[in-house]
Amino acid sequence: MIPESVYLHYLNSLLDGDKRECTQIVINLIDSGIQIKEIYTQLFQRSMYRVGQLWENEKCSISNEHVATRITESLIEYVGTHYSNCSCCGKKAIITCVDKEFHELGARMVAGYLGAHGWNVLFVGSNIPQKEIIGLIKEKKPDVIGISNNFYVNVVRLLKLIEQINAEYSEAEIIIGGQALANGKADELIHQKNVKYICSLDSLEEYLTAYNKD
């Protein structure tokens, strides 16, 4: 567990745009043995949720929110690289966002978490046209494709992408994350082949455990 005092120190440093202090806090946590999932969820995810709440209540400017996002992106990458498992498990994943989706922090954390478990991960990022995603999938032939979708308005694009993946490369499993399908809305995926909704890193951990047993 990350102490509340450490979280608050990190949050205040993040809101101040103090990347150096945020980085030092993360280094201290790594040195003290805190694992990647705890840093991702108890520090990065929690602090960015708070930043989002402050922005919604007009207590944080959009420029400050963007600075906090950029700092968090860089630290997700830093932590993911630190915990990257050099012992490859022989599995490959492509992690991307649905077209017109611009929020990629969750997808970045999934990519980092898979890398820490020995996966070869290709992180594509946000707002990638569907044809580009399909082209990369056909070229790289991943075992798992992860797609992030945070805005419900993009669910139609998500379903079309899933259908095209299954039509052109049905060998891979598809995992879906993001707030668009939270709170029971994942029923949209019931009739989709080879698809699983991953609502959190705990859920991803359970998925990987089951996947490795198959």
C-alpha positions as CSV (number, residue, x, y, z in Angstrom):
1,M,0.0,0.0,0.0
2,I,1.1,3.5,-0.8
3,P,0.8,5.7,2.4
4,E,-1.8,8.5,2.1
5,S,0.9,11.1,2.9
6,V,2.9,10.0,-0.1
7,Y,-0.1,10.1,-2.3
8,L,-1.0,13.6,-1.2
9,H,2.6,14.7,-1.7
10,Y,2.6,13.3,-5.2
11,L,-0.8,14.8,-6.0
12,N,0.3,18.3,-4.9
13,S,3.5,18.0,-6.9
14,L,1.5,16.9,-9.9
15,L,-0.8,19.9,-9.6
16,D,2.2,22.1,-9.3
17,G,3.6,20.6,-12.5
18,D,6.7,19.6,-10.6
19,K,7.9,16.6,-12.7
20,R,11.2,16.3,-10.9
21,E,9.5,15.9,-7.5
22,C,6.9,13.5,-8.9
23,T,9.7,11.4,-10.4
24,Q,11.6,11.3,-7.1
25,I,8.5,10.1,-5.3
26,V,8.1,7.3,-7.8
27,I,11.8,6.4,-7.5
28,N,11.4,6.2,-3.7
29,L,8.4,3.9,-4.1
30,I,10.2,1.6,-6.4
31,D,13.2,1.5,-4.1
32,S,10.9,0.6,-1.2
33,G,9.5,-2.4,-3.0
34,I,6.1,-1.1,-4.1
35,Q,5.0,-3.1,-7.1
36,I,3.9,-1.8,-10.5
37,K,0.2,-2.4,-10.0
38,E,0.1,-0.4,-6.8
39,I,2.0,2.5,-8.4
40,Y,-0.2,2.5,-11.4
41,T,-3.5,2.3,-9.5
42,Q,-2.9,3.9,-6.1
43,L,-0.7,6.8,-7.4
44,F,-1.2,7.4,-11.1
45,Q,-4.8,6.4,-11.6
46,R,-6.0,7.9,-8.3
47,S,-4.3,11.2,-8.8
48,M,-5.5,11.6,-12.3
49,Y,-9.1,10.9,-11.3
50,R,-8.7,13.6,-8.7
51,V,-7.2,16.0,-11.3
52,G,-10.2,15.3,-13.5
53,Q,-12.6,16.0,-10.7
54,L,-10.9,19.3,-10.0
55,W,-11.1,20.3,-13.6
56,E,-14.8,19.4,-13.8
57,N,-15.3,21.7,-10.8
58,E,-13.3,24.5,-12.3
59,K,-10.6,24.2,-9.7
60,C,-7.9,23.2,-12.2
61,S,-7.3,24.8,-15.6
62,I,-7.2,22.7,-18.7
63,S,-3.5,23.6,-19.2
64,N,-2.7,22.3,-15.7
65,E,-4.7,19.1,-16.5
66,H,-2.6,18.7,-19.7
67,V,0.6,19.2,-17.8
68,A,-0.4,16.6,-15.2
69,T,-1.4,14.2,-18.0
70,R,2.0,14.6,-19.7
71,I,3.9,14.0,-16.4
72,T,1.8,10.9,-15.8
73,E,2.4,9.5,-19.3
74,S,6.1,9.8,-18.9
75,L,6.1,8.2,-15.4
76,I,3.9,5.3,-16.6
77,E,6.6,4.7,-19.2
78,Y,9.3,5.0,-16.7
79,V,7.8,2.6,-14.2
80,G,6.9,0.2,-17.0
81,T,10.4,0.2,-18.3
82,H,11.8,-0.4,-14.8
83,Y,9.6,-3.4,-14.1
84,S,9.9,-4.8,-17.7
85,N,10.5,-8.5,-17.5
86,C,13.6,-9.5,-19.6
87,S,12.4,-13.1,-19.4
88,C,10.0,-13.1,-22.4
89,C,6.9,-15.3,-22.1
90,G,6.7,-15.7,-25.8
91,K,3.5,-13.8,-26.2
92,K,2.8,-10.6,-28.2
93,A,0.2,-7.9,-27.6
94,I,-0.9,-4.8,-29.5
95,I,-2.4,-2.1,-27.3
96,T,-4.3,0.7,-29.0
97,C,-7.3,3.0,-28.7
98,V,-10.3,3.1,-30.9
99,D,-10.4,5.8,-33.6
100,K,-11.3,9.2,-32.3
101,E,-10.3,8.2,-28.8
102,F,-7.7,10.7,-27.3
103,H,-7.4,9.4,-23.7
104,E,-4.6,6.7,-23.5
105,L,-3.4,6.6,-19.9
106,G,-5.3,3.4,-19.2
107,A,-3.9,1.8,-22.4
108,R,-0.4,2.9,-21.4
109,M,-0.8,1.2,-18.0
110,V,-2.1,-2.0,-19.6
111,A,0.9,-2.0,-21.9
112,G,3.3,-1.5,-19.0
113,Y,1.7,-4.2,-16.9
114,L,1.9,-6.7,-19.7
115,G,5.5,-5.8,-20.3
116,A,6.2,-6.5,-16.6
117,H,4.8,-10.0,-17.2
118,G,7.2,-10.7,-20.0
119,W,5.0,-9.9,-22.9
120,N,6.3,-8.3,-26.1
121,V,4.0,-5.2,-26.3
122,L,3.5,-2.9,-29.2
123,F,1.8,0.3,-27.8
124,V,0.1,2.2,-30.7
125,G,-1.6,4.9,-28.7
126,S,-4.6,7.1,-29.3
127,N,-6.7,8.2,-32.3
128,I,-5.5,5.5,-34.7
129,P,-7.5,5.0,-37.9
130,Q,-9.1,1.6,-38.1
131,K,-7.4,0.6,-41.3
132,E,-4.0,1.3,-39.7
133,I,-4.8,-0.9,-36.7
134,I,-6.0,-3.7,-38.9
135,G,-2.8,-3.4,-41.1
136,L,-0.6,-3.6,-38.0
137,I,-2.5,-6.6,-36.6
138,K,-2.1,-8.5,-39.9
139,E,1.6,-7.6,-40.0
140,K,2.5,-8.4,-36.4
141,K,0.1,-11.3,-35.7
142,P,-0.4,-10.7,-31.9
143,D,-1.8,-13.2,-29.4
144,V,-3.9,-10.5,-27.8
145,I,-5.2,-7.1,-29.0
146,G,-6.1,-4.6,-26.3
147,I,-8.4,-1.7,-27.3
148,S,-9.2,1.3,-25.0
149,N,-12.5,3.2,-25.4
150,N,-13.4,5.9,-22.8
151,F,-16.2,7.8,-24.6
152,Y,-19.5,6.0,-25.1
153,V,-20.0,7.9,-28.4
154,N,-17.2,5.8,-29.9
155,V,-18.7,2.5,-29.0
156,V,-20.1,2.1,-32.6
157,R,-16.5,2.5,-33.9
158,L,-15.3,0.0,-31.3
159,L,-17.9,-2.6,-32.4
160,K,-17.0,-2.1,-36.1
161,L,-13.3,-2.5,-35.3
162,I,-13.9,-5.7,-33.3
163,E,-16.0,-7.1,-36.2
164,Q,-13.2,-6.3,-38.7
165,I,-10.5,-7.9,-36.5
166,N,-12.5,-11.1,-36.2
167,A,-13.2,-11.1,-39.9
168,E,-9.5,-10.6,-40.9
169,Y,-7.5,-12.0,-38.0
170,S,-9.6,-14.2,-35.8
171,E,-6.6,-15.9,-34.1
172,A,-6.1,-13.2,-31.5
173,E,-8.1,-12.6,-28.3
174,I,-9.4,-9.1,-27.9
175,I,-9.5,-7.3,-24.5
176,I,-11.5,-4.1,-24.1
177,G,-10.9,-1.4,-21.5
178,G,-12.0,2.1,-20.7
179,Q,-14.9,3.9,-19.0
180,A,-17.2,3.8,-22.1
181,L,-18.4,0.2,-21.1
182,A,-18.2,0.5,-17.4
183,N,-21.2,0.3,-15.0
184,G,-23.0,-2.6,-16.9
185,K,-22.5,-1.2,-20.4
186,A,-20.1,-4.0,-21.3
187,D,-23.3,-6.0,-22.3
188,E,-22.6,-4.3,-25.7
189,L,-19.9,-7.0,-26.2
190,I,-22.0,-10.1,-25.4
191,H,-22.4,-11.1,-29.0
192,Q,-18.8,-10.4,-30.0
193,K,-16.4,-13.3,-30.7
194,N,-13.2,-13.7,-28.7
195,V,-13.8,-10.5,-26.6
196,K,-13.4,-9.9,-22.9
197,Y,-14.0,-6.6,-21.0
198,I,-11.2,-5.7,-18.6
199,C,-12.4,-3.2,-16.1
200,S,-9.2,-2.8,-14.0
201,L,-5.6,-3.9,-13.5
202,D,-7.0,-6.5,-11.0
203,S,-9.2,-7.8,-13.8
204,L,-6.2,-7.8,-16.1
205,E,-4.2,-9.8,-13.5
206,E,-7.0,-12.4,-13.3
207,Y,-7.2,-12.5,-17.1
208,L,-3.4,-13.2,-17.4
209,T,-3.6,-15.9,-14.7
210,A,-6.4,-17.7,-16.6
211,Y,-4.6,-17.1,-20.0
212,N,-1.4,-18.7,-18.8
213,K,-3.3,-21.8,-17.6
214,D,-4.9,-22.3,-21.0
